[in-house]
């Protein structure tokens, strides 16, 4: 992961097919799982995340 990575709305889903596919992604659960994994198993990555 790049340091100081910036995400923008223009990088998100833009076509109807992409939007439909992304509607089924439980973002809160996915992000929470990733954050748990990072903090509990990879402290080096957790430091970069902050």
N, CA, C and O of each residue as an XYZ file, in Angstrom:
200
protein
N       0.847     -1.171      0.000
C       0.000      0.000      0.000
C       0.892      1.234      0.000
O       1.883      1.300      0.728
N       0.536      2.189     -0.807
C       1.321      3.416     -0.893
C       1.120      4.281      0.340
O       0.039      4.318      0.928
N       2.168      4.964      0.710
C       2.072      5.902      1.814
C       1.246      7.104      1.374
O       1.402      7.594      0.256
N       0.379      7.573      2.243
C      -0.490      8.729      1.991
C      -1.363      8.536      0.748
O      -1.575      9.474     -0.021
N      -1.862      7.325      0.562
C      -2.746      7.007     -0.554
C      -4.044      7.783     -0.413
O      -4.644      7.792      0.662
N      -4.482      8.427     -1.470
C      -5.732      9.188     -1.438
C      -6.733      8.540     -2.386
O      -6.422      8.249     -3.541
N      -7.914      8.328     -1.883
C      -8.989      7.759     -2.685
C     -10.000      8.847     -2.985
O     -10.185      9.771     -2.193
N     -10.650      8.735     -4.127
C     -11.648      9.729     -4.487
C     -12.883      9.040     -5.052
O     -12.851      7.860     -5.399
N     -13.953      9.785     -5.135
C     -15.210      9.250     -5.644
C     -15.071      8.796     -7.100
O     -15.753      7.865     -7.527
N     -14.197      9.446     -7.854
C     -14.025      9.092     -9.263
C     -13.414      7.703     -9.439
O     -13.485      7.135    -10.528
N     -12.818      7.152     -8.389
C     -12.234      5.820     -8.464
C     -13.264      4.731     -8.162
O     -12.963      3.545     -8.293
N     -14.453      5.115     -7.765
C     -15.490      4.151     -7.409
C     -16.182      3.572     -8.631
O     -15.811      3.850     -9.771
N     -17.187      2.769     -8.368
C     -17.961      2.145     -9.436
C     -18.621      3.215    -10.295
O     -19.203      4.169     -9.780
N     -18.524      3.045    -11.605
C     -19.085      4.061    -12.492
C     -20.116      3.507    -13.475
O     -20.973      4.251    -13.950
N     -20.044      2.227    -13.781
C     -21.013      1.649    -14.705
C     -22.144      0.995    -13.911
O     -21.953      0.632    -12.750
N     -23.312      0.842    -14.522
C     -24.423      0.189    -13.816
C     -24.073     -1.223    -13.338
O     -24.505     -1.635    -12.262
N     -23.299     -1.962    -14.128
C     -22.914     -3.321    -13.727
C     -22.019     -3.292    -12.489
O     -22.194     -4.104    -11.580
N     -21.065     -2.363    -12.447
C     -20.187     -2.236    -11.278
C     -20.988     -1.831    -10.044
O     -20.761     -2.352     -8.952
N     -21.921     -0.905    -10.220
C     -22.728     -0.444     -9.089
C     -23.588     -1.569     -8.531
O     -23.727     -1.706     -7.316
N     -24.164     -2.374     -9.419
C     -24.998     -3.490     -8.975
C     -24.159     -4.509     -8.210
O     -24.595     -5.026     -7.181
N     -22.971     -4.796     -8.701
C     -22.091     -5.753     -8.034
C     -21.663     -5.241     -6.661
O     -21.585     -6.017     -5.709
N     -21.389     -3.962     -6.552
C     -20.903     -3.389     -5.299
C     -22.008     -3.211     -4.256
O     -21.712     -3.046     -3.072
N     -23.280     -3.242     -4.676
C     -24.382     -3.127     -3.719
C     -24.420     -4.310     -2.761
O     -24.955     -4.199     -1.658
N     -23.856     -5.441     -3.174
C     -23.879     -6.648     -2.346
C     -22.673     -6.759     -1.419
O     -22.541     -7.753     -0.704
N     -21.794     -5.764     -1.415
C     -20.603     -5.799     -0.562
C     -20.923     -5.147      0.782
O     -21.243     -3.959      0.827
N     -20.843     -5.905      1.873
C     -21.099     -5.332      3.197
C     -19.861     -4.566      3.683
O     -19.005     -5.130      4.365
N     -19.774     -3.285      3.330
C     -18.564     -2.503      3.587
C     -18.183     -2.421      5.056
O     -17.014     -2.608      5.393
N     -19.124     -2.149      5.930
C     -18.793     -2.013      7.353
C     -18.187     -3.307      7.886
O     -17.205     -3.277      8.627
N     -18.759     -4.417      7.517
C     -18.247     -5.708      7.965
C     -16.882     -6.001      7.354
O     -15.981     -6.478      8.044
N     -16.727     -5.717      6.064
C     -15.452     -5.966      5.389
C     -14.337     -5.112      5.977
O     -13.253     -5.621      6.261
N     -14.586     -3.832      6.161
C     -13.573     -2.933      6.714
C     -13.259     -3.313      8.157
O     -12.094     -3.307      8.556
N     -14.266     -3.637      8.932
C     -14.045     -4.058     10.311
C     -13.198     -5.316     10.397
O     -12.320     -5.418     11.254
N     -13.454     -6.266      9.522
C     -12.666     -7.500      9.506
C     -11.218     -7.227      9.145
O     -10.304     -7.784      9.752
N     -11.012     -6.377      8.166
C      -9.647     -6.032      7.758
C      -8.918     -5.319      8.888
O      -7.759     -5.623      9.171
N      -9.588     -4.378      9.531
C      -8.951     -3.640     10.626
C      -8.611     -4.576     11.788
O      -7.551     -4.440     12.398
N      -9.493     -5.516     12.097
C      -9.214     -6.486     13.160
C      -7.987     -7.312     12.804
O      -7.080     -7.475     13.620
N      -7.962     -7.835     11.578
C      -6.826     -8.647     11.141
C      -5.523     -7.866     11.192
O      -4.500     -8.373     11.655
N      -5.568     -6.637     10.716
C      -4.355     -5.817     10.685
C      -3.851     -5.546     12.094
O      -2.664     -5.714     12.374
N      -4.730     -5.136     12.964
C      -4.299     -4.770     14.325
C      -3.847     -5.975     15.142
O      -2.961     -5.851     15.988
N      -4.443     -7.135     14.901
C      -4.123     -8.305     15.717
C      -2.996     -9.160     15.150
O      -2.321     -9.861     15.904
N      -2.782     -9.118     13.858
C      -1.795    -10.022     13.264
C      -0.618     -9.320     12.609
O       0.443     -9.925     12.456
N      -0.772     -8.070     12.220
C       0.300     -7.382     11.500
C       0.529     -5.996     12.077
O       0.083     -5.009     11.492
N       1.212     -5.897     13.210
C       1.433     -4.576     13.804
C       2.229     -3.640     12.905
O       2.081     -2.421     12.999
N       3.079     -4.194     12.028
C       3.822     -3.339     11.109
C       2.886     -2.655     10.119
O       3.085     -1.489      9.781
N       1.874     -3.368      9.659
C       0.895     -2.788      8.741
C      -0.036     -1.853      9.506
O      -0.443     -0.819      8.976
N      -0.375     -2.199     10.739
C      -1.237     -1.343     11.555
C      -0.594      0.020     11.767
O      -1.288      1.037     11.785
N       0.717      0.051     11.926
C       1.413      1.324     12.088
C       1.260      2.171     10.825
O       1.033      3.377     10.919
N       1.379      1.561      9.657
C       1.236      2.300      8.395
C      -0.198      2.761      8.190
O      -0.432      3.781      7.541
N      -1.160      2.025      8.733
C      -2.573      2.360      8.572
C      -2.922      3.649      9.295
O      -3.777      4.402      8.831
N      -2.279      3.916     10.419
C      -2.602      5.106     11.215
C      -2.108      6.351     10.612
O      -2.306      7.430     11.171
